Amino acid sequence: MAGTAGTPGTPRVLRAMNDRAALDLLLEHGPLSRTRIGKLTGLSKPTASQLLARLEAAGLVLATGTSEGRPGPSAQLYEVNPAAAHVAGLDVTPGRVLAAVADITGRTVATHEVPTPGRRAAGSVVRQVTDALDGAVKAAGLARDDVRRIVVGTPGAFDPGTGRLRYASHLPGWHSPSLLDELAAALPVPVEYENDVNLVALAEQRLGAARGHEDFVLLWNQEGLGAALVLGGRLHRGWTGGAGEVGFLPVPGAPLVRHVTKANSGGYQELAGSQALPRLARELGLADVPSGPYAEAAAALVARAAAEDDDAHRQLLRTYATRLATGLASLVSVLDPELVVLSGAALTAGGEVLRALVQAELEELAASRPKLVVGDVQEHPVLRGALESALAATRDEVFDTSR
């Protein structure tokens, strides 16, 4: 009511802002002394003391040992209370549901995987999601009700108008019109759904190669070829959630694919997706082409090609780089991003060798010159992004001491 009553609400709002600033500093730096918190926030010693007492009483910070071993007298250190809240993230692919639980500091405390082979009905999808969540929650020594928020990453996107999953016909069981209602009934907390590649971009923006960047494109190549678009610091999802579904992009060098949603593929996917690499390797006469899932075979081929120095492997990598740059040139020409992040196993396996080849090709095919980097978040990046998304919203709730 500060806007109508003058000053009464103001001190509380200022206190809450200082509390949040201190909590964010503790998340960033780890344990800090009262003096250090005061210096970093610009608060006086008495005010910093009151702030820490308030946060300790609210269960948001803990006293955690002293700063022994440093010059001067030892000082009491404080840290964010990891148990103040927990969140969950889920990464859904056609083959499995992987769940993780993190505490409020962002530390992953448990994971659990449920394999999902074969065709599935909506009811079994709900069961697999709840089994994966319950497995992670139990491994963390928690109950379901201890989780404040869940973020689920899937291929494609749920259309905000219809609530149905689009752009992911390869994900069986997830296309029932009642699925989101059934999941909401089965899960006890707020649940959000996000495109898997968008979550990878969020992980890179918060923790990895895109930190400090407001305009970037993340190109992902694993089970499918996709992109995430971050414009002005925000994810651009599009009218139906389909922004970044670049696998459907018609490109030179690939036949024109019609009825793309039925085929669940398009020109760029056929030209540069994971499934194209084993085929290309055989055309170049390479021996020992890996079999098995496309993503794993592609990653193994790219890693080997980046490490070997014979003509056939060099040609594989050069051809692949040209194909990747062909689709990227369209994205770069339309969006003019500051940065392009390469992510997904079929890209990160090539490391700096592949990155440099794609950069050189893109500079010939596109007028603007974004910087290309390899993604830093390579261990379960979809899951990490889901946890980061859940943590951001949960911290806004839990760390708001004005409530």
Secondary structure as GFF3:
##gff-version 3
##sequence-region A 1 403
A	DSSP	alpha_helix	2	5	.	.	.	ID=ss1
A	DSSP	alpha_helix	10	29	.	.	.	ID=ss2
A	DSSP	beta_strand	32	33	.	.	.	ID=ss3
A	DSSP	alpha_helix	34	41	.	.	.	ID=ss4
A	DSSP	alpha_helix	45	57	.	.	.	ID=ss5
A	DSSP	beta_strand	61	66	.	.	.	ID=ss6
A	DSSP	beta_strand	76	80	.	.	.	ID=ss7
A	DSSP	three_ten_helix	82	84	.	.	.	ID=ss8
A	DSSP	beta_strand	86	93	.	.	.	ID=ss9
A	DSSP	beta_strand	96	103	.	.	.	ID=ss10
A	DSSP	beta_strand	108	115	.	.	.	ID=ss11
A	DSSP	alpha_helix	122	139	.	.	.	ID=ss12
A	DSSP	three_ten_helix	144	146	.	.	.	ID=ss13
A	DSSP	beta_strand	147	154	.	.	.	ID=ss14
A	DSSP	beta_strand	157	158	.	.	.	ID=ss15
A	DSSP	beta_strand	165	166	.	.	.	ID=ss16
A	DSSP	alpha_helix	179	186	.	.	.	ID=ss17
A	DSSP	beta_strand	191	195	.	.	.	ID=ss18
A	DSSP	alpha_helix	196	207	.	.	.	ID=ss19
A	DSSP	beta_strand	216	221	.	.	.	ID=ss20
A	DSSP	beta_strand	225	231	.	.	.	ID=ss21
A	DSSP	beta_strand	234	235	.	.	.	ID=ss22
A	DSSP	three_ten_helix	246	248	.	.	.	ID=ss23
A	DSSP	alpha_helix	260	263	.	.	.	ID=ss24
A	DSSP	alpha_helix	267	272	.	.	.	ID=ss25
A	DSSP	alpha_helix	276	283	.	.	.	ID=ss26
A	DSSP	alpha_helix	294	307	.	.	.	ID=ss27
A	DSSP	alpha_helix	311	335	.	.	.	ID=ss28
A	DSSP	beta_strand	339	343	.	.	.	ID=ss29
A	DSSP	alpha_helix	345	348	.	.	.	ID=ss30
A	DSSP	alpha_helix	351	365	.	.	.	ID=ss31
A	DSSP	beta_strand	371	374	.	.	.	ID=ss32
A	DSSP	alpha_helix	381	398	.	.	.	ID=ss33
###
